[in-house]
Amino acid sequence: MGRLATTGLQFGDRVFGRNAELSTVKDAYRRWASGGGCELVIISGASGYGKSLLAYEVKKHVIAGGGIVLSGKFDQLQQGEPFSALASAFDVYCGILLQDSVGPSSSAEMLASKVRSLLGSEAYYLTKLIPNLATILVGPNTFPMNHNEDCDNAQKRLQYLLCQFLEVISITFSAPVTLFLDDLQWADPASIEAVNHLLLSGGRDKCFFFLGCCREGAINKEHPVWKLLRSSETFGVHCTNVMLDLMDEQTVNIMVSETLCLSPRLTSTLSSIIYHKTKGNPLFVSRLMLSLCEEGLLRPSLSRRRWEWDKEKIENQKLPDTVAMFLNNSIRELPEHVQSSLCVLSCFGASADVSSIRTLEKALDKNILDDLNVAVAKGLLDKIGALYRFSHDRIQEATYNMMPDQARRLFHFSFGLSLASLSIDEGDDGILFIAVNQLNHGGPAAVQDPSQSFTVADMNLRAGKKAIQMADFKIASSYFDHGISFLRNNHWMEHYDLSLELFELAAKCALTNGDHDRVKLLYEQVLTEARSFEDKLDIAYTNIRALFDASCLEEALTKVLYVLNKVGVVLSEDLMTLLPNTKSMLAQYSDEQLLSRPVMTDRTKLMAMKFLSIAQLCLFHTNPKSQPKATLQVVQYSLRHGMSGLSSVGFVFYGSFLACQGEIPEGYRYVKIAIKLAEKMNATDCMGDVLAVGSQVMGYIEPLQSVNDVMIRGHEYGLMSGNISSAMLSLAMSIVVDYWSGKPLSLVKSTMDDMLRRTSSKSTLALIQTLPLYRSALAMIGNVDDISMIIGTEEERKMRETTLHLLKVVHFNKMYVGFMFRSYNEVKQLANAYDAIASLPFNIILISDYMHMFYGGLINFWIARKTGDAIWFERGQVAIQKMRSYANCSSWNFKNKLLLLQAEQSFHLEDFESAKVYYDDAISHAQEYKFVHEEALACELAGYFLSERGDKNSSLFYFLRAQRKYHEW
């Protein structure tokens, strides 16, 4: 009782009347902890209903069970800070680890060791977002960021690294990780996209549980959290929604009873009054009780050693209808100077630490901390360590809304200007973001001196660049757009460099955010105002990328060719002239000399390489025959002007082109050069493409089973660099190799299922290219009911019409399944259609090409035997010639295939003795080189051969062996 008399009413963190809701969340956590895959729980309810308190109870439960909780909170007025809540959650956790940072076995050193081991230099990108991680890792960064990479790649890389870091934390401490984010209604899109990536990239072996709180009715269909929920639902992430409502009268009585340490029987009359005045809103109940205590209507009695109250006075007290009005009245009862300091604090969000407030005091020449301590005593603020925090969001909102709109804008702008000079003097990114956000809340209308416009625009440019380093391109875009809005009418004349850089970076961010119309508007203005052709190059490239992404391929190609022509690169040269010239230039260098060529440094020439690179892509889709022209120009340009990271991509495409022309060993040589060049240039953003393309040539030289490791590396490089399309292409190619190398079909299907779950709309092409083989795998396993996708999606049908390679893949897989199930009439019809497509020119070699050739040859010999038509036999002969040339490069991959084709050829020619030898040799070599599915096929075809020859006993032996091998597959 003495404690109550000196400290006043104490509510603590007890949750009242939420047992059912708490059990629901605990059940979800238990389900996830037992191996149920990633889990998402959202607690929603109106303001003041106790969402955060319920989440706190869950956090205590998780920690008690040995789990790790990372906690962050979004803030309406801090949305301009990149990944604000998400970054804070990781940073606070790393800060806690630093408190135990003595000795090699400390938690911080254990984490540092794992991060260095598993993430290497890539961890630097995380330290820009998580400052305490930089302290944990210790030592200067020796791997500078690539500021010229595509924004989209940087964002995807950061999402990948956050996933990896979360996994590193879990592995280091052998504990499951829960991420809790409060006030999701204020969440920025980049943070939610990162959470989405964390959820979708986690399988049953990933330890990630997500808990979030948001206000009821604040999430509409355009909100990023709505999209998160829909995405989670689509990809099978279990989602639990917990809705909180008002407390009933009985619960209010329990709350009052436990707060006053009296039995419910004694407090029932007071509780009834409180309930009817507050409607059971938990926040309103607690604030009303504090108000009654302050007014002496609820007070401790030392003589009775218990709380007592004036029932009639409380009943007769007039109260506002809503908690917001009640809070507003409570604030207005404070002294004006305290109200003023609270208003200052409210302009900066829900909380601020002492160091930030002291910085603000210095900038404003105003004593704020003493006033805030008065508000703490009144229960309007909480002081937690060095942090001042509004005791509830509604109190901050009520304080903020007390100021008229125009006054608020002027306050924000003056606060921002005051902090701006400090951010420049101290080089503190945190102060920079705070200052710029304040200036932007003020807006251009708050500018009073024309010189301020330049200052604010320049600060937005600085903040935008920092946001790009932290890979938050939505917020970076907002900074650049704000910076442009502060520019004055004659800004192109007075501040040309600032204007050009703002427009270029705004366009890059707009491209990343998918706003192609915005890119076009920015591009057209720079096109009009730029003082030189070189000044147009950056934004011209961005505009072409936007056209390419929007599938305006012809227009993109036209603009690319125009730019290349202006920088002296012409693609009109005849391929038959260009190829010998390229070979002649390369003949002057050994492999070592090529790798030692000077580095390209000229900005215009580096831009020309980027335009040549996108020209390759445009031509690949619009005019495949001309695509090698761009590849050869990349090689020649690199030899003339120096090597860049993109040179490695040019060389790997060159190697693929040579291999496609039949020069497989030479093509393989240039693939190895391309990989070494990418490594030497530290071109991690290019390595994914280099390995994806290069692995396809390797599959003609190296054992097929070993090539899969290269593709997995390509997938990992693609994820690390943020090049998701390249990463998913490598994954798709690795699945193709898994299938054709004879990996157990159950494992292949599992990998395919995982890819289908993880593949996003941005990697649709890789997904659709994999679907035909997925259907083949289902057919071979016998899951006939799952082959409903045979008809194909509408999107796939459209892509078939424009992508010849996809059309070729679709026809082959249908023909292949028909052949494996001996559907002769269907196969014959499909073979004619396939041959018409396969005869078209393709200038990139793929591992699947030789499987097409192999099975196509078997099918042609089969039809030739049935029809006696020479055209089918001739096609089979072509397959043998091709397979013989391939076998000269790799016996491992091709010897058994060549032998089986020769067996079918001899069968057709009625050279039965040779046929029997070829069949047995094909079986023996398939077994030796570990192609179990081709061993099964050779046994099956030998069985058909012997059966038609009338040797039923021998054929049965081969059929039974085939059955065993198919079952093994």
Summary of the structure (lengths in Angstrom):
residues: 969
radius of gyration: 34.3
end to end distance: 77.0
largest distance: 117.0
contacts: 3304
relative contact order: 0.05
helix: 72%
strand: 6%
